[in-house]
Amino acid sequence: MKPTNFSIHVTSFLTHYLAAQRNLSPNTIKAYRDVFTLFLRFCRDVQGIAPDKLHLEQIDVSLVEAFLDHLEKERKSSPCTRNHRLATLHAFFRYVQTEEPAHMFQCQRILTIPLRRHTRPTVSYLSKEELAEILAKPDLRTDRGRRDAVLLSILYDTGGRVQELIDLSVGDVRLDPPAQLRLLGKGRKIRAVPLMGSTIQLLHDYIQEKHLNRPELFCKPLFQNARNQRLSRSGVRYILKKYLLKAQKNRPSLNRAVSPHTLRHTKGMHLLQSGVSLEMIRDFLGHVDVKTTQIYATANLEMKRNALEKINDLSPVQAIPSWQQNKDLLDWLRSL
């Protein structure tokens, strides 16, 4: 059976363009792949088009919009999720128009489908007291507790993403001054992140205990599960949730959703509140654009506004009278 032009371009897009030319991470490519999986299932189950019969010529604005409606109504996808699916299709058809100029008009019509406006959630972060409560819960008398204490400390101290944490190998650690970790971020960009004194000591003791200070072990994962394999995302979430539940008993304010990414937001907010500039926070967290880092400044302003509202009733400034009740002023304004 002769392959369709759609199948040829999807394969090239996922296996060559994204990996070789865009240099995207395997996890990002998997996310792109999952969108095409959903799209092909929609074409098969809803539109009655078998995957091996789908051609580029059949994919137009109406089909893409029907797919987006299906995501919202049938799969109950949020506007943010819908926008991610559409952004993936935009990236694909932006690629196709350079490979198939004859389909350029068709591609550009699909590229005009707008993203859905939605309210961005506020940044969730921990106070210093809440953070200290969680970090104090691992039992340092046990092997697993010591590992978890190092893991959570690094997760906050570096402001790293979960994937950056589980990708850490022993060779990415430098304990000699200046102590730092080498993180592999989005787009395979490497950045060096400094470590604080308490984390340095925990990490030093952990490496000594695990006998990981030998050169032949530098490629070994820094954090392993019970099967001596790299931790997974779900594994890190489980570890954090375990100590979060313990911390909630002493601090009821922690009775809310807290994810590993919350610790990243917490680091960003604490840096901002300490007077660190947005440009430095951007480089520290590995953001591509300072506009992404701006969310911390917005959240900090919102926090200050809420604090001012709480003390509003205590303000000695009297309320300003309404100028609309001043008849002389109104008469003067009408005479102008």
VOLUMVO-676891 format. One record per residue (C-alpha): residue number from 0; residue in three letters; chain; x, y, z. Coordinates in Angstrom, 1 decimal. Example, Ala and Ser with C-alpha at 12.3 -4.5 7.8 and 13.67 -1.06 7.14 Angstrom:
+------+--------+------+--------+--------+--------+
! mipa ! drenza ! guke !     xx !     yy !     zz !
+------+--------+------+--------+--------+--------+
!    0 !    Ala !    A !   12.3 !   -4.5 !    7.8 !
!    1 !    Ser !    A !   13.7 !   -1.1 !    7.1 !
+------+--------+------+--------+--------+--------+
end
This chain:
+------+--------+------+--------+--------+--------+
! mipa ! drenza ! guke !     xx !     yy !     zz !
+------+--------+------+--------+--------+--------+
!    0 !    Met !    A !    0.0 !    0.0 !    0.0 !
!    1 !    Lys !    A !    1.3 !    3.4 !   -1.0 !
!    2 !    Pro !    A !    1.9 !    5.7 !    2.0 !
!    3 !    Thr !    A !   -0.2 !    8.9 !    2.1 !
!    4 !    Asn !    A !    1.5 !   12.3 !    1.9 !
!    5 !    Phe !    A !    0.1 !   13.1 !    5.4 !
!    6 !    Ser !    A !    1.8 !   10.0 !    6.9 !
!    7 !    Ile !    A !    5.1 !   10.9 !    5.2 !
!    8 !    His !    A !    5.1 !   14.4 !    6.6 !
!    9 !    Val !    A !    4.0 !   13.5 !   10.1 !
!   10 !    Thr !    A !    6.7 !   10.9 !   10.3 !
!   11 !    Ser !    A !    9.3 !   13.4 !    9.1 !
!   12 !    Phe !    A !    8.0 !   16.1 !   11.4 !
!   13 !    Leu !    A !    8.2 !   13.9 !   14.6 !
!   14 !    Thr !    A !   11.4 !   12.0 !   13.9 !
!   15 !    His !    A !   13.5 !   14.4 !   12.0 !
!   16 !    Tyr !    A !   12.3 !   18.0 !   12.2 !
!   17 !    Leu !    A !   11.5 !   18.3 !   15.9 !
!   18 !    Ala !    A !   14.5 !   16.2 !   17.0 !
!   19 !    Ala !    A !   17.2 !   17.1 !   14.6 !
!   20 !    Gln !    A !   16.4 !   20.7 !   13.6 !
!   21 !    Arg !    A !   14.4 !   22.0 !   16.5 !
!   22 !    Asn !    A !   16.4 !   20.0 !   19.0 !
!   23 !    Leu !    A !   13.4 !   19.4 !   21.2 !
!   24 !    Ser !    A !   13.5 !   17.1 !   24.2 !
!   25 !    Pro !    A !   12.0 !   13.5 !   23.9 !
!   26 !    Asn !    A !    9.2 !   14.5 !   26.3 !
!   27 !    Thr !    A !    8.2 !   17.5 !   24.2 !
!   28 !    Ile !    A !    8.2 !   15.3 !   21.1 !
!   29 !    Lys !    A !    6.0 !   12.7 !   22.9 !
!   30 !    Ala !    A !    3.5 !   15.5 !   23.7 !
!   31 !    Tyr !    A !    3.4 !   16.4 !   20.0 !
!   32 !    Arg !    A !    3.0 !   12.8 !   19.1 !
!   33 !    Asp !    A !    0.0 !   12.4 !   21.5 !
!   34 !    Val !    A !   -1.8 !   15.3 !   19.7 !
!   35 !    Phe !    A !   -1.5 !   13.4 !   16.4 !
!   36 !    Thr !    A !   -2.8 !   10.3 !   18.1 !
!   37 !    Leu !    A !   -5.9 !   12.1 !   19.3 !
!   38 !    Phe !    A !   -6.4 !   13.7 !   15.8 !
!   39 !    Leu !    A !   -6.1 !   10.4 !   14.0 !
!   40 !    Arg !    A !   -8.6 !    8.7 !   16.4 !
!   41 !    Phe !    A !  -11.0 !   11.6 !   15.9 !
!   42 !    Cys !    A !  -10.7 !   11.2 !   12.1 !
!   43 !    Arg !    A !  -11.3 !    7.5 !   12.4 !
!   44 !    Asp !    A !  -14.1 !    7.4 !   15.0 !
!   45 !    Val !    A !  -16.0 !   10.6 !   14.3 !
!   46 !    Gln !    A !  -15.3 !   11.5 !   10.7 !
!   47 !    Gly !    A !  -15.0 !    7.9 !    9.4 !
!   48 !    Ile !    A !  -11.6 !    8.4 !    7.8 !
!   49 !    Ala !    A !   -9.1 !    5.6 !    8.3 !
!   50 !    Pro !    A !   -5.6 !    6.7 !    9.3 !
!   51 !    Asp !    A !   -4.1 !    5.0 !    6.2 !
!   52 !    Lys !    A !   -6.6 !    6.9 !    4.0 !
!   53 !    Leu !    A !   -6.0 !   10.4 !    5.4 !
!   54 !    His !    A !   -4.4 !   12.8 !    3.0 !
!   55 !    Leu !    A !   -3.2 !   16.4 !    3.4 !
!   56 !    Glu !    A !   -5.9 !   17.6 !    1.0 !
!   57 !    Gln !    A !   -8.6 !   16.4 !    3.4 !
!   58 !    Ile !    A !   -7.4 !   18.5 !    6.3 !
!   59 !    Asp !    A !   -8.9 !   21.9 !    6.2 !
!   60 !    Val !    A !  -10.1 !   24.6 !    8.6 !
!   61 !    Ser !    A !  -13.5 !   22.9 !    9.1 !
!   62 !    Leu !    A !  -11.9 !   19.6 !   10.0 !
!   63 !    Val !    A !   -9.5 !   21.1 !   12.5 !
!   64 !    Glu !    A !  -12.2 !   23.2 !   14.1 !
!   65 !    Ala !    A !  -14.4 !   20.1 !   14.4 !
!   66 !    Phe !    A !  -11.5 !   18.4 !   16.1 !
!   67 !    Leu !    A !  -11.1 !   21.3 !   18.6 !
!   68 !    Asp !    A !  -14.8 !   21.3 !   19.3 !
!   69 !    His !    A !  -14.6 !   17.5 !   19.9 !
!   70 !    Leu !    A !  -11.8 !   18.1 !   22.5 !
!   71 !    Glu !    A !  -13.9 !   20.6 !   24.4 !
!   72 !    Lys !    A !  -17.3 !   19.0 !   24.3 !
!   73 !    Glu !    A !  -16.5 !   15.2 !   24.3 !
!   74 !    Arg !    A !  -13.2 !   15.1 !   26.1 !
!   75 !    Lys !    A !  -13.9 !   18.1 !   28.3 !
!   76 !    Ser !    A !  -10.5 !   19.6 !   27.6 !
!   77 !    Ser !    A !   -9.8 !   23.0 !   29.2 !
!   78 !    Pro !    A !   -9.1 !   26.1 !   27.0 !
!   79 !    Cys !    A !   -5.4 !   25.7 !   27.9 !
!   80 !    Thr !    A !   -5.3 !   22.1 !   26.7 !
!   81 !    Arg !    A !   -7.2 !   23.0 !   23.6 !
!   82 !    Asn !    A !   -4.7 !   25.7 !   22.8 !
!   83 !    His !    A !   -1.8 !   23.3 !   23.3 !
!   84 !    Arg !    A !   -3.4 !   20.9 !   20.7 !
!   85 !    Leu !    A !   -3.9 !   23.7 !   18.3 !
!   86 !    Ala !    A !   -0.4 !   25.0 !   18.8 !
!   87 !    Thr !    A !    0.9 !   21.6 !   17.8 !
!   88 !    Leu !    A !   -1.1 !   21.6 !   14.6 !
!   89 !    His !    A !    0.0 !   25.1 !   13.9 !
!   90 !    Ala !    A !    3.7 !   24.0 !   14.2 !
!   91 !    Phe !    A !    3.0 !   21.0 !   11.9 !
!   92 !    Phe !    A !    1.3 !   23.1 !    9.1 !
!   93 !    Arg !    A !    4.0 !   25.8 !    9.4 !
!   94 !    Tyr !    A !    6.4 !   23.0 !    8.6 !
!   95 !    Val !    A !    4.3 !   21.5 !    5.8 !
!   96 !    Gln !    A !    4.0 !   24.8 !    3.9 !
!   97 !    Thr !    A !    7.8 !   24.8 !    3.4 !
!   98 !    Glu !    A !    7.8 !   21.2 !    2.3 !
!   99 !    Glu !    A !    4.7 !   21.4 !    0.1 !
!  100 !    Pro !    A !    4.4 !   24.9 !   -1.4 !
!  101 !    Ala !    A !    1.3 !   23.7 !   -3.4 !
!  102 !    His !    A !   -0.5 !   23.5 !   -0.1 !
!  103 !    Met !    A !    0.7 !   26.8 !    1.3 !
!  104 !    Phe !    A !   -2.7 !   28.5 !    1.1 !
!  105 !    Gln !    A !   -4.4 !   25.6 !    2.8 !
!  106 !    Cys !    A !   -1.8 !   25.6 !    5.6 !
!  107 !    Gln !    A !   -2.0 !   29.4 !    6.1 !
!  108 !    Arg !    A !   -5.8 !   29.2 !    6.5 !
!  109 !    Ile !    A !   -5.3 !   26.6 !    9.3 !
!  110 !    Leu !    A !   -2.7 !   28.9 !   10.9 !
!  111 !    Thr !    A !   -5.3 !   31.7 !   11.1 !
!  112 !    Ile !    A !   -7.4 !   29.6 !   13.6 !
!  113 !    Pro !    A !   -6.9 !   31.6 !   16.8 !
!  114 !    Leu !    A !   -6.0 !   30.3 !   20.2 !
!  115 !    Arg !    A !   -8.8 !   30.5 !   22.8 !
!  116 !    Arg !    A !   -8.5 !   33.3 !   25.3 !
!  117 !    His !    A !   -8.5 !   32.1 !   28.9 !
!  118 !    Thr !    A !   -7.8 !   33.3 !   32.4 !
!  119 !    Arg !    A !   -4.4 !   32.4 !   33.5 !
!  120 !    Pro !    A !   -4.2 !   30.8 !   36.9 !
!  121 !    Thr !    A !   -2.5 !   32.7 !   39.7 !
!  122 !    Val !    A !    1.0 !   31.5 !   40.6 !
!  123 !    Ser !    A !    0.8 !   29.0 !   43.5 !
!  124 !    Tyr !    A !    3.8 !   29.1 !   45.9 !
!  125 !    Leu !    A !    4.7 !   28.4 !   49.5 !
!  126 !    Ser !    A !    5.6 !   30.7 !   52.2 !
!  127 !    Lys !    A !    8.9 !   30.2 !   53.9 !
!  128 !    Glu !    A !    7.2 !   28.7 !   56.9 !
!  129 !    Glu !    A !    5.2 !   26.2 !   54.7 !
!  130 !    Leu !    A !    8.4 !   25.3 !   52.8 !
!  131 !    Ala !    A !   10.3 !   24.7 !   56.0 !
!  132 !    Glu !    A !    7.5 !   22.5 !   57.4 !
!  133 !    Ile !    A !    7.7 !   20.2 !   54.3 !
!  134 !    Leu !    A !   11.5 !   20.0 !   54.1 !
!  135 !    Ala !    A !   11.7 !   19.1 !   57.8 !
!  136 !    Lys !    A !    9.5 !   16.0 !   57.4 !
!  137 !    Pro !    A !   11.9 !   13.4 !   55.8 !
!  138 !    Asp !    A !   13.3 !   11.1 !   58.5 !
!  139 !    Leu !    A !   17.1 !   11.6 !   58.2 !
!  140 !    Arg !    A !   17.6 !    8.4 !   60.3 !
!  141 !    Thr !    A !   16.5 !    6.2 !   57.3 !
!  142 !    Asp !    A !   18.2 !    5.7 !   53.9 !
!  143 !    Arg !    A !   15.0 !    6.6 !   52.0 !
!  144 !    Gly !    A !   14.4 !    9.7 !   54.2 !
!  145 !    Arg !    A !   17.9 !   11.0 !   53.5 !
!  146 !    Arg !    A !   17.4 !   10.6 !   49.8 !
!  147 !    Asp !    A !   14.1 !   12.4 !   49.9 !
!  148 !    Ala !    A !   15.5 !   15.3 !   52.0 !
!  149 !    Val !    A !   18.2 !   15.8 !   49.3 !
!  150 !    Leu !    A !   15.7 !   15.5 !   46.5 !
!  151 !    Leu !    A !   13.3 !   18.1 !   47.9 !
!  152 !    Ser !    A !   16.1 !   20.5 !   48.9 !
!  153 !    Ile !    A !   17.5 !   20.4 !   45.4 !
!  154 !    Leu !    A !   14.0 !   20.8 !   43.8 !
!  155 !    Tyr !    A !   13.6 !   24.0 !   45.7 !
!  156 !    Asp !    A !   17.1 !   25.3 !   45.8 !
!  157 !    Thr !    A !   17.6 !   25.0 !   42.0 !
!  158 !    Gly !    A !   14.1 !   25.9 !   41.0 !
!  159 !    Gly !    A !   14.4 !   23.1 !   38.6 !
!  160 !    Arg !    A !   11.7 !   21.4 !   36.6 !
!  161 !    Val !    A !   10.8 !   17.8 !   37.5 !
!  162 !    Gln !    A !   12.4 !   16.4 !   34.3 !
!  163 !    Glu !    A !   15.6 !   18.4 !   35.0 !
!  164 !    Leu !    A !   15.7 !   16.8 !   38.5 !
!  165 !    Ile !    A !   15.2 !   13.2 !   37.4 !
!  166 !    Asp !    A !   17.7 !   13.6 !   34.5 !
!  167 !    Leu !    A !   20.5 !   14.5 !   36.9 !
!  168 !    Ser !    A !   23.5 !   12.3 !   36.9 !
!  169 !    Val !    A !   26.3 !   12.2 !   39.4 !
!  170 !    Gly !    A !   28.6 !   13.9 !   36.9 !
!  171 !    Asp !    A !   26.2 !   16.9 !   36.9 !
!  172 !    Val !    A !   27.2 !   17.7 !   40.5 !
!  173 !    Arg !    A !   30.0 !   20.0 !   41.5 !
!  174 !    Leu !    A !   30.6 !   20.4 !   45.2 !
!  175 !    Asp !    A !   33.9 !   22.3 !   45.0 !
!  176 !    Pro !    A !   33.5 !   26.1 !   45.3 !
!  177 !    Pro !    A !   31.4 !   27.4 !   43.7 !
!  178 !    Ala !    A !   29.1 !   24.5 !   44.3 !
!  179 !    Gln !    A !   26.6 !   24.0 !   41.5 !
!  180 !    Leu !    A !   24.4 !   21.6 !   39.5 !
!  181 !    Arg !    A !   24.3 !   21.3 !   35.7 !
!  182 !    Leu !    A !   20.7 !   21.1 !   34.5 !
!  183 !    Leu !    A !   19.5 !   20.1 !   31.1 !
!  184 !    Gly !    A !   16.4 !   22.3 !   30.4 !
!  185 !    Lys !    A !   13.9 !   22.8 !   27.6 !
!  186 !    Gly !    A !   15.4 !   22.8 !   24.2 !
!  187 !    Arg !    A !   18.3 !   20.8 !   25.5 !
!  188 !    Lys !    A !   19.8 !   24.0 !   26.9 !
!  189 !    Ile !    A !   22.3 !   23.5 !   29.8 !
!  190 !    Arg !    A !   22.5 !   25.9 !   32.7 !
!  191 !    Ala !    A !   24.6 !   25.9 !   35.9 !
!  192 !    Val !    A !   22.6 !   26.6 !   39.1 !
!  193 !    Pro !    A !   24.4 !   27.5 !   42.4 !
!  194 !    Leu !    A !   23.6 !   25.6 !   45.6 !
!  195 !    Met !    A !   23.2 !   27.0 !   49.1 !
!  196 !    Gly !    A !   25.2 !   25.8 !   52.0 !
!  197 !    Ser !    A !   22.7 !   23.5 !   53.7 !
!  198 !    Thr !    A !   21.9 !   21.7 !   50.4 !
!  199 !    Ile !    A !   25.6 !   21.3 !   49.7 !
!  200 !    Gln !    A !   26.1 !   19.5 !   53.0 !
!  201 !    Leu !    A !   23.1 !   17.2 !   52.4 !
!  202 !    Leu !    A !   24.3 !   16.4 !   48.9 !
!  203 !    His !    A !   27.9 !   15.8 !   50.0 !
!  204 !    Asp !    A !   26.7 !   13.4 !   52.7 !
!  205 !    Tyr !    A !   24.4 !   11.6 !   50.3 !
!  206 !    Ile !    A !   27.1 !   11.1 !   47.6 !
!  207 !    Gln !    A !   29.5 !    9.8 !   50.2 !
!  208 !    Glu !    A !   26.9 !    7.4 !   51.7 !
!  209 !    Lys !    A !   26.0 !    6.0 !   48.2 !
!  210 !    His !    A !   29.7 !    5.8 !   47.2 !
!  211 !    Leu !    A !   28.9 !    7.9 !   44.1 !
!  212 !    Asn !    A !   32.2 !    9.9 !   44.2 !
!  213 !    Arg !    A !   34.0 !    7.6 !   41.8 !
!  214 !    Pro !    A !   34.6 !    8.7 !   38.2 !
!  215 !    Glu !    A !   33.2 !    5.5 !   36.7 !
!  216 !    Leu !    A !   29.8 !    6.3 !   38.3 !
!  217 !    Phe !    A !   29.5 !    9.8 !   36.9 !
!  218 !    Cys !    A !   26.8 !    8.6 !   34.4 !
!  219 !    Lys !    A !   24.8 !    7.0 !   37.1 !
!  220 !    Pro !    A !   21.4 !    8.6 !   38.0 !
!  221 !    Leu !    A !   21.7 !   10.9 !   41.1 !
!  222 !    Phe !    A !   18.3 !    9.7 !   42.4 !
!  223 !    Gln !    A !   17.1 !    6.2 !   41.9 !
!  224 !    Asn !    A !   14.0 !    4.2 !   42.8 !
!  225 !    Ala !    A !   13.7 !    0.8 !   44.5 !
!  226 !    Arg !    A !   14.7 !   -0.9 !   41.1 !
!  227 !    Asn !    A !   17.9 !    1.2 !   40.9 !
!  228 !    Gln !    A !   16.4 !    3.1 !   37.9 !
!  229 !    Arg !    A !   15.9 !    6.8 !   37.5 !
!  230 !    Leu !    A !   12.9 !    8.2 !   39.3 !
!  231 !    Ser !    A !    9.8 !    9.0 !   37.2 !
!  232 !    Arg !    A !    7.7 !   12.2 !   37.3 !
!  233 !    Ser !    A !    5.0 !   10.3 !   39.2 !
!  234 !    Gly !    A !    7.7 !    9.1 !   41.6 !
!  235 !    Val !    A !    8.7 !   12.6 !   42.5 !
!  236 !    Arg !    A !    5.1 !   13.7 !   42.9 !
!  237 !    Tyr !    A !    4.5 !   10.7 !   45.2 !
!  238 !    Ile !    A !    7.5 !   11.7 !   47.4 !
!  239 !    Leu !    A !    6.4 !   15.3 !   47.7 !
!  240 !    Lys !    A !    2.8 !   14.3 !   48.5 !
!  241 !    Lys !    A !    3.9 !   11.9 !   51.2 !
!  242 !    Tyr !    A !    5.6 !   14.7 !   53.1 !
!  243 !    Leu !    A !    2.9 !   17.2 !   52.3 !
!  244 !    Leu !    A !    0.3 !   15.1 !   54.0 !
!  245 !    Lys !    A !    2.6 !   15.0 !   57.1 !
!  246 !    Ala !    A !    3.2 !   18.7 !   57.1 !
!  247 !    Gln !    A !   -0.6 !   19.5 !   56.8 !
!  248 !    Lys !    A !   -1.1 !   18.2 !   60.4 !
!  249 !    Asn !    A !    1.0 !   21.1 !   61.8 !
!  250 !    Arg !    A !    0.2 !   23.7 !   59.2 !
!  251 !    Pro !    A !   -3.4 !   23.7 !   57.9 !
!  252 !    Ser !    A !   -2.6 !   26.3 !   55.3 !
!  253 !    Leu !    A !   -1.0 !   23.4 !   53.3 !
!  254 !    Asn !    A !   -4.3 !   21.8 !   52.7 !
!  255 !    Arg !    A !   -4.3 !   22.7 !   49.0 !
!  256 !    Ala !    A !   -2.8 !   21.4 !   45.8 !
!  257 !    Val !    A !    1.0 !   21.4 !   45.9 !
!  258 !    Ser !    A !    3.0 !   19.9 !   43.1 !
!  259 !    Pro !    A !    6.8 !   19.8 !   42.4 !
!  260 !    His !    A !    6.3 !   22.8 !   40.1 !
!  261 !    Thr !    A !    5.0 !   24.7 !   43.1 !
!  262 !    Leu !    A !    8.5 !   24.5 !   44.6 !
!  263 !    Arg !    A !    9.8 !   26.0 !   41.3 !
!  264 !    His !    A !    7.3 !   28.9 !   41.6 !
!  265 !    Thr !    A !    8.3 !   29.2 !   45.3 !
!  266 !    Lys !    A !   11.9 !   29.7 !   44.4 !
!  267 !    Gly !    A !   11.0 !   32.3 !   41.8 !
!  268 !    Met !    A !    8.8 !   34.2 !   44.3 !
!  269 !    His !    A !   11.4 !   34.1 !   47.1 !
!  270 !    Leu !    A !   14.1 !   35.4 !   44.7 !
!  271 !    Leu !    A !   11.9 !   38.3 !   43.6 !
!  272 !    Gln !    A !   10.9 !   39.1 !   47.2 !
!  273 !    Ser !    A !   14.6 !   39.2 !   48.1 !
!  274 !    Gly !    A !   15.2 !   41.9 !   45.5 !
!  275 !    Val !    A !   16.7 !   39.8 !   42.7 !
!  276 !    Ser !    A !   15.9 !   41.3 !   39.2 !
!  277 !    Leu !    A !   13.6 !   39.6 !   36.8 !
!  278 !    Glu !    A !   16.4 !   39.2 !   34.3 !
!  279 !    Met !    A !   18.5 !   37.2 !   36.8 !
!  280 !    Ile !    A !   15.5 !   35.1 !   37.8 !
!  281 !    Arg !    A !   14.9 !   34.4 !   34.2 !
!  282 !    Asp !    A !   18.4 !   33.0 !   33.8 !
!  283 !    Phe !    A !   18.3 !   31.1 !   37.1 !
!  284 !    Leu !    A !   15.0 !   29.4 !   36.1 !
!  285 !    Gly !    A !   16.0 !   28.8 !   32.5 !
!  286 !    His !    A !   13.1 !   30.9 !   31.0 !
!  287 !    Val !    A !   13.5 !   31.7 !   27.3 !
!  288 !    Asp !    A !   11.8 !   35.1 !   27.6 !
!  289 !    Val !    A !   11.5 !   37.5 !   30.6 !
!  290 !    Lys !    A !    7.8 !   37.7 !   29.9 !
!  291 !    Thr !    A !    7.4 !   34.3 !   31.4 !
!  292 !    Thr !    A !    9.2 !   35.4 !   34.5 !
!  293 !    Gln !    A !    6.8 !   38.4 !   34.7 !
!  294 !    Ile !    A !    4.2 !   36.2 !   36.3 !
!  295 !    Tyr !    A !    6.2 !   36.4 !   39.6 !
!  296 !    Ala !    A !    6.1 !   40.2 !   39.6 !
!  297 !    Thr !    A !    2.4 !   40.1 !   38.8 !
!  298 !    Ala !    A !    1.7 !   37.7 !   41.7 !
!  299 !    Asn !    A !    3.9 !   39.8 !   44.0 !
!  300 !    Leu !    A !    1.9 !   42.9 !   43.2 !
!  301 !    Glu !    A !   -1.4 !   41.1 !   43.7 !
!  302 !    Met !    A !   -0.1 !   39.9 !   47.1 !
!  303 !    Lys !    A !    0.8 !   43.5 !   48.1 !
!  304 !    Arg !    A !   -2.6 !   44.7 !   46.9 !
!  305 !    Asn !    A !   -4.4 !   42.2 !   49.0 !
!  306 !    Ala !    A !   -2.4 !   43.2 !   52.0 !
!  307 !    Leu !    A !   -3.3 !   46.9 !   51.5 !
!  308 !    Glu !    A !   -7.0 !   46.0 !   51.2 !
!  309 !    Lys !    A !   -6.8 !   44.3 !   54.6 !
!  310 !    Ile !    A !   -5.5 !   47.4 !   56.3 !
!  311 !    Asn !    A !   -7.8 !   49.8 !   54.3 !
!  312 !    Asp !    A !  -10.3 !   50.1 !   57.2 !
!  313 !    Leu !    A !   -7.4 !   51.2 !   59.5 !
!  314 !    Ser !    A !   -6.2 !   53.9 !   57.1 !
!  315 !    Pro !    A !   -6.3 !   57.4 !   58.7 !
!  316 !    Val !    A !   -7.1 !   59.0 !   55.3 !
!  317 !    Gln !    A !  -10.8 !   60.0 !   55.1 !
!  318 !    Ala !    A !  -12.9 !   59.2 !   52.1 !
!  319 !    Ile !    A !  -12.8 !   61.7 !   49.3 !
!  320 !    Pro !    A !  -16.3 !   63.2 !   48.8 !
!  321 !    Ser !    A !  -18.1 !   62.7 !   45.5 !
!  322 !    Trp !    A !  -17.6 !   65.7 !   43.2 !
!  323 !    Gln !    A !  -21.0 !   64.9 !   41.7 !
!  324 !    Gln !    A !  -22.6 !   66.2 !   44.9 !
!  325 !    Asn !    A !  -21.0 !   69.6 !   44.5 !
!  326 !    Lys !    A !  -23.7 !   71.8 !   42.7 !
!  327 !    Asp !    A !  -21.4 !   74.9 !   42.3 !
!  328 !    Leu !    A !  -18.7 !   72.8 !   40.7 !
!  329 !    Leu !    A !  -21.2 !   71.2 !   38.3 !
!  330 !    Asp !    A !  -22.6 !   74.5 !   37.3 !
!  331 !    Trp !    A !  -19.1 !   75.9 !   36.6 !
!  332 !    Leu !    A !  -18.2 !   72.8 !   34.5 !
!  333 !    Arg !    A !  -21.4 !   73.2 !   32.3 !
!  334 !    Ser !    A !  -20.5 !   76.9 !   31.7 !
!  335 !    Leu !    A !  -17.2 !   76.0 !   30.1 !
+------+--------+------+--------+--------+--------+
end
